[in-house]
Amino acid sequence: VFGVMKDPEAVETAIKAGIGKEISMEIGGKTDEFHGAPLMVTGTVKMITDGRFMPTGPMSRGLEADIGNTVLFKVGGIDIIITTERIQPTTLAIYRSLGIEPTEKKIIAVKSSVHYRAAHTPIAKKIIEADTPGVTSPRLAGLPFKNLKRPIFPFDVETLGIVELKNMDEE
């Protein structure tokens, strides 16, 4: 399972095609150039919902979620959750609202920087983080800053208060 991807255009395309239809469409890559280009995929529309569900678990419990029209799109062996509105996967209820039991899945890939942990850690055998492009990257030096007044913490050594730098391999 991969989730959750906000792509209103892909949702609209899938809804027009209908449940059970195999279609080719571009998904993702529509936010800006920094996040990459859309990916052309062919898959089957498995489910369409209005995107309303009741979160369970440690975050947002009891607050109805409304992520707009949502589709479950199967590409090869991967179920992809595509939404109209942006949402962090803070609850396993998003999967269950689409007929997916997350505890039965071998792999769940989430598009989230931190918010997924509270719900997913208890069911995960292992968590592997990926440093993907975007403003949530922990590598600040990789972001395209253009108007920084230098020196600035944490990019420039002189802002760290270090008098002498040593080769860490020597120690």
C-alpha positions in Angstrom: 0.0 0.0 0.0 1.2 3.5 -0.8 -0.5 6.5 0.7 -1.4 9.2 0.8 -0.9 11.1 -2.4 -2.9 14.4 -3.0 -3.7 14.6 -6.7 -7.1 16.0 -7.5 -6.6 15.7 -11.2 -5.9 11.9 -10.9 -8.9 11.5 -8.6 -11.1 13.2 -11.2 -9.7 11.0 -14.0 -10.3 7.8 -12.0 -13.8 8.8 -11.0 -14.7 9.5 -14.6 -13.4 6.1 -15.6 -15.3 4.3 -12.8 -14.7 1.4 -10.5 -13.2 -1.7 -12.1 -11.8 0.2 -15.1 -8.2 0.0 -16.2 -6.8 3.4 -17.2 -3.5 5.2 -17.8 -2.9 8.5 -16.0 -0.3 10.7 -14.6 0.0 10.7 -10.8 2.0 13.0 -8.5 4.6 15.5 -9.4 2.1 18.4 -9.8 3.0 20.5 -6.8 6.2 22.1 -8.3 9.3 21.2 -10.2 11.3 20.7 -7.0 9.3 17.6 -6.1 9.8 15.9 -9.5 7.6 15.2 -12.5 4.3 13.2 -12.7 4.6 9.5 -13.2 2.6 7.9 -16.0 1.0 4.6 -14.7 -1.6 2.1 -15.8 -3.8 0.6 -13.2 -7.3 -0.3 -12.1 -9.7 1.9 -10.1 -10.6 -0.4 -7.2 -12.7 2.0 -5.0 -14.0 5.5 -4.9 -15.1 7.2 -1.7 -16.2 10.7 -0.5 -13.1 10.7 1.7 -14.9 10.9 5.0 -13.9 8.7 7.9 -13.5 8.7 11.6 -9.8 8.6 12.7 -8.8 6.1 15.4 -5.5 5.8 17.3 -3.4 8.4 19.1 -3.8 11.4 16.8 -7.1 13.1 15.7 -9.2 10.4 17.4 -12.9 11.3 17.2 -12.5 14.2 14.7 -14.1 13.4 11.4 -11.7 13.5 8.6 -12.8 14.8 5.2 -10.1 14.4 2.6 -12.4 15.0 -0.4 -13.1 12.4 -3.1 -10.6 9.6 -2.7 -9.7 6.7 -4.9 -7.9 3.4 -4.4 -5.9 2.8 -7.5 -4.1 -0.5 -8.1 -0.9 -0.4 -10.2 0.7 -3.8 -10.5 0.6 -5.2 -7.0 0.5 -1.8 -5.3 -2.6 -0.2 -3.9 -2.2 3.6 -4.1 -4.4 6.0 -2.1 -5.0 9.2 -4.0 -6.9 12.0 -2.4 -8.4 15.4 -3.4 -7.2 17.1 -0.1 -3.9 16.8 1.6 -3.7 14.6 4.7 -1.0 13.1 6.9 -1.5 9.4 7.5 -1.9 9.8 11.2 -4.4 7.0 11.6 -4.8 3.5 10.3 -8.5 4.3 9.7 -7.7 5.9 6.3 -6.7 2.4 5.1 -9.7 0.7 6.7 -12.1 3.3 5.1 -10.9 1.9 1.7 -11.3 -1.8 2.7 -7.6 -2.3 3.5 -6.5 -3.9 6.7 -3.1 -2.4 7.4 -2.0 -5.1 9.9 -2.3 -7.7 7.1 0.0 -5.8 4.7 3.7 -6.7 4.4 4.7 -3.2 3.3 3.1 0.1 3.8 4.8 3.1 2.2 3.7 6.4 3.6 4.3 9.9 2.3 4.9 11.6 5.6 7.8 13.1 7.5 6.9 12.4 11.1 3.1 12.3 11.6 2.7 8.6 10.6 4.8 7.3 13.5 2.1 7.3 16.3 -0.2 5.0 14.2 2.2 3.0 12.2 5.0 2.2 14.7 2.9 -0.3 16.7 2.2 -2.4 13.6 5.6 -2.0 11.9 8.3 -4.7 12.1 10.7 -2.1 10.7 10.6 1.6 9.6 12.9 2.8 6.8 13.0 6.5 6.2 13.8 8.0 2.8 15.1 11.5 2.3 12.9 12.7 -0.5 13.0 16.1 -2.1 10.9 18.8 -0.5 10.6 21.2 2.4 10.4 18.3 5.0 13.9 17.0 4.2 16.2 16.8 7.2 19.1 17.9 5.0 18.6 21.7 5.1 21.7 22.2 2.9 19.8 20.5 0.1 17.0 23.0 -0.1 17.2 25.8 -2.7 17.7 28.8 -0.4 18.2 32.0 -2.5 18.2 34.9 -0.1 20.0 33.8 3.0 22.2 36.3 4.8 25.4 34.5 5.4 26.8 33.2 7.7 23.8 31.5 9.1 23.2 28.6 11.5 23.4 25.6 10.8 25.0 26.0 7.4 28.1 27.8 8.2 30.8 26.5 10.5 31.6 29.9 12.1 28.1 30.0 13.6 28.7 26.8 15.5 31.1 28.3 18.0 33.8 25.8 17.2 37.3 27.2 17.6 39.3 24.5 15.9 38.0 21.8 13.6 39.5 18.4 13.8 39.3 15.5 11.4 36.8 13.2 13.2 38.5 10.1 11.6 41.7 10.8 13.6 39.9 10.4 17.0 
